Amino acid sequence: MAKSNLIDSLPLQLNPAKLAAATVAIFKRLSGKLPQQELVQLLVEEEARIGGQLFDDYNPARPRQFVRIDNTSWLWREPTENGRYEQVVYQITPSAVYKQAHGQTEQVTAAELSHLQQAIHLYSQKVNRLYATL
């Protein structure tokens, strides 16, 4: 799936707390009954939900998403008051990390890089735990 299609297809979860308790059981039940593409989409949505809960100021009324798109790209997005969403795509290169938001690309600050590294580390731990149970 192309990056732009994956980004566009990630739904904003309205109530992520309701998904958490049954996630593993649902994936186990569906793994033999869904086409692979649909199962992969469910897993990506769950990864995004898990990633969205990593930040200190998490608010279930405004669930955000943080997910790995590929080996060098990460997506963060959060719904806004007007029903749209704020979105930032982080691009990791050998020499720097860039963020794309509002049609602009800029290099992340040292503080942003530190925050992103922490988020990626926590995300990896939590998502690895999810897959270990499947």
N, C-alpha and C positions, 0 to 999 in steps of 0.2 A: 504494500500500500504506500503511495507517495506521501511525503511529509504533509503537504497541504491538505490532502484528503484525510489523513489521520487527525490532524489538528481540527479540521472542520467537523469531523464526525464524533469527537469526544463530547458527550452530553454533559451538561451541568447537572450534577446530582442534586435533587431537591431535598432529599433526606438521607444523607450518607449513614447516619447512625443505624437506620433500619437494615442496611445492607450488611453491616459488619458481622452480626451474630451468625448468619446463615451462609456466608460466602463460600467457605470450604465445602460444605455439604452440597450446595447448589452446583458448584463446579464438578464435583465428583459425579453427581447424578446426570448432569448434562453432557459430560465429556464423550459419552458414547452415542448421544442422541442428537447432537447439533453438528452442523457442518463445521469444519475446522476454522473457517474464517469468522463465523459467529462466536465460537468459543474464544478465539484470540481477541475479538473485540470486547467480550465480557471481561477477559483478563486485563486488557488495557484500561478499561473503565475502572476496574477494581484497583489497579496500580495507581491510577490518577486520584482516586478517592483516598487511598492510603497516603499518598504523597501530600495531598491537600491538608491533611491533619497534622503535619509535622511542625507547623509554625505555632509559636506561643500564643498568638492572638486568634486562634481558630474559633470561628463562629458557625455553628451548624445552620443558622438561619441564612448564611451566605457562604455555602460550601465552595471552597476553591479546589483547584486541581494542580498537581505537580507531577509530571510524568516524563520518563525518558522516551524520546522519540526514536533515537538511534544512538550509535556510539559517540556522536559528537554533539547531539542536540537534546535540549530539555525544554519542556513547556510548563509555564506557570500561568494560570488564569483564574480569575475570580469574578463573580457576577457583580454588576453595578446596580445602583438604585433604579436605573431606567430599563432594566431587563436585558441589557447587553452585557458584555464582559470586558474586563481589562485583560490583556494578554501580553506576555513577555516570552520570547524564545531566546534561549541561551545557546550560543554556538561556541564550542570549545575547539580551539586550534592549538597547534604545538607551541605557539608563541604568546597567545593571549586568549581571554574569554570575552566574547562580545554579547551584548543583549540587543534584541530587536524589539522595539515597542513604538507604537504610534507612528509607524512608517520611518523610524529613525534607527540607525545602528550605531552603538557606541561601545567602547571598551568598559568593562565593569570596574568599579573602584576596588581597592584592597578590601574594604569592609564588605562589599557585596560579594567578592570572591570568597571570603571566609565564610559568609552566611551560606552561599551556594555549596561550598564544599561540605559543610555540616549537613545541609539538607540532603545532598546526594548520598552521603554516608548513612544517615538515618533511613533514607528511602531504601537503599540497598539492603540494609539489615531487615527491615520490615517486609519487603517484597520477597526476599530470600526465605523468610519464615513462612510466608504464604505458600510459596512453591514447595517448600519442604513438607507441607501437610497434604499436598495433592497427590 
